[in-house]
Amino acid sequence: MRVLAGDIGGTKTLLAVLDRRADGRLDVLARQRYVSAEHPGLAPIVRDFLARADVPDITRAGFGVAGPVVDRRSRVTNLPWQIDADALAAELGLHSVALVNDFAAVALGLQVLGPADLEVLQAGERDPAGPIALIGAGTGLGEAVLLPSPAGPRFLASEGGHCDLAPRNELEIALLRFLLKRHHRVSYERIVSGPGLVTAYQFVVAEGLEPELLDTRARMAVEDPGAVIGSRALAGDDPACVRAVDIFLDLYGAEAGNLALKVLPTGGLYVAGGIAAKLLPRLREGRFIAAFGDKGRMSPLVRNMHVAVVKNTDVGLLGAGLAGLA
């Protein structure tokens, strides 16, 4: 059976036609990436995609949306879009449209991933019947919980990335002060996100922790600043970029550990989102896991949890397709 699937984020909207095989896996028949902010809403993008894809017999759709979903409606957190599943179905002539939080879609997508799609950062112990926690930085910071049950998985969507930032040392206290000059309230998403990585770099330079290299500044003026910081940190040729990524990974790991303490994910904690996949060599070095496990008396508990990075960046798209087929 074929389904239209969409991963709707503040930066990009990824659409695909998926075909479910007999073994339950999903094949991609057609796909297209759109810059979200260049369009007034989701419906015009879908119409353009379906016209280009020219794949017949599409009657079902599933969309993972970066924002809360209530009564089959969602306001995208980092876009001026409002999505109504029923109105969208009527407008596009579809039999059914499923609308889920983007990290609920990621949780669904885990079901069709293989070992090659994951990289284990901490083996720990894993109970296949236990709850699963998900966290992932992209345009924002997403968090969600999956609860397996005999009736099928139950998803608890979350806006936990907007919880108050909790600095753990003098450097992070200085970072909080830096952010409070810009914002009345500071959440984890202010640093643990694509824009947040740029903010961490600005903090490093402004506080004189590392000098700004002129060629980095020049590249950031014409390229995506977050991508420049990440690539230079991976290359190790710009101390300011390296320091910014260190701060980012420390707080990313700390918040993942906070989520683990709140959920007790005996089924594992999974790190999704495009940034983790791109910075995977740095995650392997251990900063993320060190911060994850630095929980005082609770450290032995979280250090025994299974933690893995989702390397397949289509996981949300696949999960949205499964939601549309359900």
C-alpha positions in Angstrom: 0.0 0.0 0.0 1.2 3.5 -0.9 1.2 6.5 1.4 2.2 10.1 1.2 4.5 10.9 4.1 5.8 14.3 5.3 8.4 15.5 7.8 7.4 19.1 8.5 10.0 21.2 10.2 10.7 24.9 10.7 13.6 24.8 8.2 12.6 22.1 5.7 9.6 20.1 4.6 10.4 16.7 3.3 7.7 14.8 1.3 7.8 11.3 0.0 5.7 8.6 -1.5 6.3 5.3 0.4 5.3 1.8 -0.5 4.9 -0.8 2.3 6.5 -4.2 1.4 5.2 -7.5 2.5 7.9 -7.6 5.3 6.7 -4.3 6.7 9.6 -2.2 5.5 9.0 0.9 3.5 10.4 1.7 0.1 10.7 5.4 -1.1 9.2 5.8 -4.6 9.6 9.5 -4.9 10.8 12.3 -2.6 11.3 16.1 -2.6 12.7 18.6 -0.1 11.2 22.1 0.2 12.3 25.2 2.2 9.4 25.6 4.5 9.6 29.4 4.9 9.3 29.9 1.2 5.7 28.6 1.2 2.5 29.9 2.9 1.4 26.5 4.1 1.5 22.8 3.7 -1.2 22.3 1.1 0.5 24.1 -1.8 3.7 22.1 -1.2 1.8 18.8 -1.3 0.0 19.8 -4.5 3.3 20.7 -6.1 4.9 17.4 -5.0 2.1 15.2 -6.1 2.0 16.8 -9.5 5.8 16.3 -9.9 5.9 12.8 -8.4 3.2 11.4 -10.8 2.6 8.4 -8.5 -1.1 7.3 -8.8 -3.4 5.8 -6.1 -2.4 8.0 -3.2 -5.4 8.1 -0.8 -3.6 8.2 2.5 -1.1 10.6 4.1 0.8 10.9 7.3 2.6 14.0 8.5 5.1 14.5 11.4 4.9 18.1 12.5 7.4 20.1 14.6 4.9 21.3 17.1 2.1 20.1 19.4 -0.9 18.3 17.8 -4.2 18.7 19.5 -7.5 17.5 18.1 -5.9 16.8 14.7 -4.6 20.3 14.5 -1.2 21.8 14.9 0.5 25.2 14.8 4.1 24.6 13.6 6.4 25.9 16.3 8.9 27.8 14.2 6.6 28.6 11.2 3.4 30.7 10.8 1.6 27.6 9.6 -1.6 26.1 11.0 -2.3 22.5 9.9 -5.7 20.9 10.2 -5.7 17.2 9.2 -9.4 17.1 8.2 -9.3 20.3 6.2 -6.1 19.1 4.5 -7.7 15.8 3.6 -10.7 17.6 2.1 -8.6 20.1 0.2 -6.3 17.5 -1.3 -8.9 14.9 -1.9 -7.3 12.3 0.3 -9.2 9.5 2.1 -7.4 10.0 5.4 -4.6 12.2 6.9 -2.8 11.4 10.1 -1.1 14.2 11.9 1.4 13.5 14.7 4.1 15.3 16.5 7.4 15.0 14.7 9.0 13.0 17.5 6.1 10.7 17.8 6.8 10.1 14.1 10.5 9.4 15.0 9.3 6.9 17.6 7.1 5.1 15.0 10.0 5.1 12.6 12.3 3.2 15.0 10.2 0.1 14.3 11.5 -0.2 10.7 15.1 0.6 11.3 17.9 -1.9 11.2 21.2 -2.2 13.1 23.0 -0.2 10.4 20.7 2.8 11.1 21.8 3.1 14.7 25.1 3.7 16.5 25.3 2.7 20.2 27.0 5.3 22.4 26.3 3.3 25.6 25.3 -0.3 25.5 23.8 -0.5 29.0 20.8 -2.8 29.5 17.7 -2.7 27.3 14.3 -4.2 28.0 12.4 -4.5 24.6 9.1 -4.1 26.6 10.3 -1.0 28.4 9.5 2.7 27.7 11.7 4.4 25.1 12.8 8.1 25.3 13.7 10.2 22.2 15.5 13.5 22.0 16.8 15.3 19.0 18.2 18.7 18.1 17.4 20.3 14.7 15.7 23.7 14.2 14.4 23.2 17.7 14.8 20.5 20.4 12.3 17.7 20.3 11.6 15.1 23.0 9.0 12.3 23.1 8.3 9.0 24.9 7.1 5.6 23.4 5.3 3.1 25.6 5.0 -0.4 24.2 1.8 -2.2 24.9 -0.1 -5.3 23.7 -2.4 -3.0 21.8 0.5 -1.3 20.0 2.9 1.5 21.0 1.5 4.6 22.7 3.3 7.9 22.1 3.6 10.7 24.6 4.5 13.9 22.7 6.4 16.5 24.5 7.6 20.1 24.4 10.4 19.3 26.9 13.0 21.1 24.9 11.4 24.3 26.1 12.1 23.5 29.8 14.3 26.0 31.7 18.0 25.7 31.0 19.9 24.5 34.1 23.6 25.5 34.1 25.9 23.0 35.9 29.1 25.0 36.2 30.6 28.5 36.1 30.9 28.4 32.3 27.3 27.5 31.8 26.3 30.1 34.4 28.1 32.7 32.3 26.3 31.3 29.2 23.0 31.7 31.0 23.8 35.4 31.8 24.8 35.9 28.2 21.4 34.5 27.0 19.4 36.5 29.6 20.6 39.7 27.9 18.8 38.5 24.8 15.8 36.6 26.2 13.4 37.0 29.2 13.5 33.3 29.7 16.1 30.7 28.5 15.2 27.1 27.6 17.5 24.3 26.5 16.4 24.9 22.9 18.2 28.2 23.0 21.5 26.2 22.9 20.6 22.7 22.0 19.4 23.3 18.4 20.8 24.5 15.1 20.4 28.2 16.0 21.6 27.4 19.5 24.9 26.1 18.2 25.4 29.5 16.5 24.6 31.2 19.8 27.1 29.1 21.6 29.8 30.2 19.1 28.8 33.8 19.6 29.1 33.4 23.4 32.6 31.9 23.0 33.8 34.8 20.9 32.0 37.5 22.9 33.4 36.2 26.2 36.9 36.0 24.7 37.1 32.2 25.3 38.6 31.7 21.8 39.3 34.2 19.0 37.2 34.4 15.9 39.1 33.5 12.8 38.5 35.8 9.8 37.9 33.0 7.3 35.3 31.5 9.6 33.5 34.8 9.8 33.7 35.1 6.0 32.2 31.7 5.4 29.4 32.2 7.9 28.4 35.3 6.0 27.6 33.3 2.9 26.9 29.8 4.2 24.7 28.3 6.9 26.5 29.4 10.1 25.6 26.3 12.0 27.0 24.0 9.3 30.2 26.0 9.1 30.7 25.7 12.9 30.0 22.0 12.8 32.3 21.3 9.9 35.2 23.4 11.3 34.8 21.7 14.7 34.9 18.3 13.1 38.1 19.3 11.2 39.5 20.7 14.4 40.9 23.8 12.6 39.0 26.5 14.5 39.3 26.6 18.3 36.1 28.8 18.7 34.0 26.3 16.7 35.5 23.4 18.7 34.6 25.2 22.0 31.1 26.0 20.8 30.4 22.3 19.8 31.8 21.3 23.2 29.3 23.5 25.0 26.5 22.3 22.7 27.3 18.6 23.4 27.7 19.1 27.1 24.2 20.6 27.4 22.7 18.2 24.9 24.0 15.2 26.9 22.9 16.8 30.2 19.3 17.4 29.0 19.2 13.8 27.5 20.2 12.7 31.0 17.4 14.8 32.5 14.9 13.2 30.2 16.2 9.8 31.2 15.7 10.5 34.8 12.1 11.6 34.2 11.2 8.7 32.0 13.4 5.9 33.1 13.6 4.5 29.6 14.5 0.9 30.2 13.8 0.3 26.5 16.6 2.8 25.6 17.1 6.5 24.9 17.6 7.4 21.2 19.2 10.6 19.9 17.7 11.6 16.6 17.7 14.8 14.6 20.1 15.8 11.8 22.7 17.5 14.0 23.6 14.4 16.0 24.1 12.4 12.8 26.4 15.2 11.4 28.4 15.5 14.6 28.6 11.8 15.2 32.4 11.7 15.2 32.3 14.2 18.2 29.6 12.2 20.0 31.8 9.1 19.7 34.6 11.0 21.7 32.5 10.8 24.8 31.5 14.4 25.9 27.8 13.7 25.3 27.8 10.4 27.3 29.9 12.0 30.1 27.3 14.7 30.5 24.5 12.2 30.2 25.8 10.2 33.1 26.9 13.0 35.4 23.8 12.8 37.6 25.3 12.6 41.1 23.7 9.8 43.2 21.6 8.8 40.1 24.7 8.4 37.9 24.9 4.6 38.3 21.2 4.4 37.1 21.6 6.4 33.9 25.1 4.9 33.2 23.3 1.5 32.9 20.8 2.7 30.2 21.0 1.9 26.5 21.8 5.1 24.5 22.0 5.1 20.7 22.2 7.7 17.9 19.7 7.4 15.0 21.9 7.7 11.9 19.0 7.3 9.4 17.8 10.9 9.0 14.6 9.6 7.3 13.3 8.1 10.5 10.7 10.8 11.0 9.5 10.5 7.4 9.2 6.7 7.7 7.3 7.1 11.0 4.9 9.6 9.4 4.2 7.1 6.7 3.4 4.4 9.2 1.1 6.8 11.0 -0.7 7.4 7.7 -1.0 3.6 7.1 -2.4 2.9 10.6 
